[in-house]
Amino acid sequence: MYADNWALRAKEKGYRSRAVFKLEEIFAKFSIPKKLTIVLDLGAAPGGWSQYVKEYAENPKVFAIDLLNMKPINGVKFFQTDIQDLEMIGPIMQNKGHTSLVISDLAPNLSGIVAVDVANIFELNMMTLKTASDFLEKSGILIVKTFQNENLKIFKKEMENVFKIVQTHKPAASKKQSQEIYLIGQKLHE
């Protein structure tokens, strides 16, 4: 399957984006359990990941957050807001410490200035990690998109301070020329 066919495949299956296949592969490779009670989807628009989680898991509560608007998905509560404003959202705050999975496809708008882009990516990754450490239950899982750059090792180390297991993966559905890579953190340190 060529990378260009992923978008066609997503359309055929009724998914909102090709990113679904990245998450599907990660779920399979890292044996993500089907018993996910509460899921927080950061950078959710257009909603492919939330859509996939609703299909995959056994009736999870899914909360999707993005600055961009997102068409409704049955069973997904969407909030058009910044990740930094989660404490303003009562239904999300009720799940602090009880969330099974945090997934983040967050990425900044790229400026083309490498130093600025690298710094912005790192800042979003750190906000995601902070959110995950605040919301996840002890056995919780974080799946976060980042990029292969000078801060990748630093960010991985930060994740290792929070999670017992941290692994990297580049899914087949990622464009070959893309620098994106996913980090999977499992089981919070006590």
URRA-V765312 format. One record per residue. N is the residue number from 0. PSI is psi in radians with two decimals (* if undefined). D_LAST is the distance of its C-alpha to the last C-alpha in whole Angstrom. Layout:
N_PSI_D_LAST + N_PSI_D_LAST
//
This chain:
0_2.12_42 + 1_2.64_43 + 2_-0.64_40 + 3_-0.38_43 + 4_-0.25_43 + 5_-0.73_39 + 6_-0.72_41 + 7_-0.76_44 + 8_-0.73_41 + 9_-0.77_39 + 10_-0.77_42 + 11_-0.66_44 + 12_-0.02_41 + 13_0.31_41 + 14_2.68_37 + 15_-0.32_37 + 16_2.81_36 + 17_-0.32_36 + 18_-0.38_32 + 19_-0.71_32 + 20_-0.44_32 + 21_-0.83_30 + 22_-0.72_27 + 23_-0.77_29 + 24_-0.72_29 + 25_-0.77_25 + 26_-0.76_24 + 27_-0.84_26 + 28_-0.64_25 + 29_0.30_22 + 30_0.92_22 + 31_2.21_21 + 32_2.64_21 + 33_-0.31_24 + 34_1.31_22 + 35_2.03_21 + 36_-0.84_21 + 37_2.28_20 + 38_2.35_21 + 39_2.06_21 + 40_1.87_24 + 41_2.36_24 + 42_0.78_28 + 43_-0.57_29 + 44_2.41_33 + 45_-0.03_35 + 46_0.09_32 + 47_-0.74_32 + 48_-0.75_29 + 49_-0.74_29 + 50_-0.82_32 + 51_-0.77_30 + 52_-0.70_27 + 53_-0.65_29 + 54_-0.70_31 + 55_-0.85_28 + 56_2.88_26 + 57_1.50_27 + 58_0.97_28 + 59_2.73_25 + 60_2.13_25 + 61_2.22_25 + 62_2.13_25 + 63_2.38_27 + 64_2.35_27 + 65_2.67_30 + 66_-0.55_33 + 67_2.67_35 + 68_2.78_37 + 69_2.34_36 + 70_2.52_38 + 71_2.58_37 + 72_2.28_35 + 73_2.16_35 + 74_0.05_32 + 75_2.23_30 + 76_2.03_30 + 77_2.40_31 + 78_2.10_31 + 79_1.65_33 + 80_3.04_31 + 81_2.54_29 + 82_-0.51_25 + 83_-0.19_25 + 84_0.31_26 + 85_-0.56_24 + 86_-0.19_23 + 87_-0.13_27 + 88_1.74_27 + 89_-0.91_26 + 90_-0.54_26 + 91_-0.74_23 + 92_-0.50_21 + 93_-0.33_21 + 94_0.19_19 + 95_2.14_16 + 96_0.00_13 + 97_0.12_15 + 98_2.35_16 + 99_-0.66_16 + 100_2.34_17 + 101_2.19_18 + 102_2.39_21 + 103_2.07_23 + 104_0.41_26 + 105_2.42_27 + 106_2.50_29 + 107_2.83_32 + 108_2.16_35 + 109_2.39_36 + 110_-0.35_39 + 111_-0.18_40 + 112_1.89_39 + 113_-0.88_37 + 114_-0.69_35 + 115_-0.81_35 + 116_-0.77_33 + 117_-0.74_31 + 118_-0.73_30 + 119_-0.70_29 + 120_-0.82_28 + 121_-0.74_25 + 122_-0.79_25 + 123_-0.72_24 + 124_-0.75_22 + 125_-0.65_20 + 126_-0.70_20 + 127_-0.79_19 + 128_-0.74_16 + 129_-0.78_15 + 130_-0.81_17 + 131_-0.79_14 + 132_-0.49_11 + 133_-0.65_13 + 134_-0.51_14 + 135_2.55_12 + 136_2.96_11 + 137_-0.62_7 + 138_0.20_10 + 139_2.89_12 + 140_2.44_14 + 141_2.27_16 + 142_2.04_19 + 143_2.35_21 + 144_2.36_25 + 145_-2.93_25 + 146_2.63_28 + 147_1.81_29 + 148_-3.03_30 + 149_-0.33_29 + 150_-0.06_26 + 151_-0.82_24 + 152_-0.68_23 + 153_-0.80_22 + 154_-0.72_20 + 155_-0.72_18 + 156_-0.75_17 + 157_-0.72_15 + 158_-0.67_14 + 159_-0.42_13 + 160_-0.35_11 + 161_-0.67_9 + 162_2.56_9 + 163_-0.62_9 + 164_2.21_13 + 165_2.17_15 + 166_2.72_19 + 167_2.67_22 + 168_2.41_25 + 169_1.86_29 + 170_2.71_30 + 171_-0.54_34 + 172_-0.12_34 + 173_2.45_34 + 174_2.40_37 + 175_-0.70_38 + 176_-0.20_38 + 177_2.48_35 + 178_0.05_33 + 179_2.56_30 + 180_2.66_27 + 181_2.44_24 + 182_2.38_20 + 183_2.06_18 + 184_2.30_14 + 185_2.43_12 + 186_1.87_9 + 187_2.53_6 + 188_2.59_4 + 189_*_0
//
